[in-house]
Amino acid sequence: MTALRPFFQAERVKWRKSWLLVTAVLAPLCQTGFLAVIFWFSENRIRMFKPGFQFWLELNFAAWNLVVMPIVTALICELSWEQEREARAWNLLLIQPVPRRTHYLVKVLSHFALITASLVLLALLLLLGGLVLQSRPGLLMGPLPLATFARFLGYSALALAAVAAFQTWLAMRIPGLWIGLAAALAGSWLTQRLVDGSALIQFLPWGLAAQATLVFERWRLLPWAHALGNLASAGVLVLLGASDFTRRHEPRA
């Protein structure tokens, strides 16, 4: 990790010279803003799912894991690799006296950091938005369910690892914004269709995230036991990407 630190610091400088930070910030802002407006003007419907604060968390975390997080991850990974291709930076990077896989691992770490930061911002906006919505008594928001909030946040943090690992490899191997977005949406949708069908979905990149739909069934628990399989899948995808990047003769293409 010490060897990666200076390269990661250099990678962070690039965040300010692209749309990466903008994407990471706008995604949670747009999601919470859109759903807050729906909540504000839907008193009669929201009261059916009381307490409102818990439904606010359920709806947002399900939307994040199923739709927003896969899209944001695909965008961040593609924009990050495209930045290198446009700048033709590989000629300089690859002559440095470090293993090629270091450059790939730094990319993975950068993507993990950005998506995790986006999730943290989402959490802060959910707290703020929930407090604002409490000012409407008709929503029956109730108090903040701290245990539920912490559980959903931890689960979402685990779920993004395999998605980020897959999209990092895909954006390097098959460049193209629409390819990345199509893979993210199709993968999330197809995996969600397999929920309750087989425990093997935990090994798919979107396996843990897709099971966030279970938050709406309050009598059921989130499949925490699947986290190990999903994280193992993330590790395999990172190793696959690093090996692929190292073996390619022209990784800058």
Buried (B, 14 or more C-beta within 10 A) or exposed (E): EEEBEEBBEEBBEBBEEBBBBEBBBBBBEEBBEEBBEEBBEEBEEBEEBEBBBBBBBBBBBBBBBBBBBBBBBBBBBBBBBBBBEEEEBBEEBEEEEBEBBBBBBBBBBBBBBBBBBBBBBBBEBBEEBBEEBBEBEEBBBBEBBEEBBEBBBEBBBBBBBBBBBBBBBBBBBEBEEEBBBEBBBEBBBEBBEBBEEEEEBBBBBBBBBBBBBBBEEEEEEBBEEBBEBBBEBBEEBBEBBBEBBBEEEEBEE
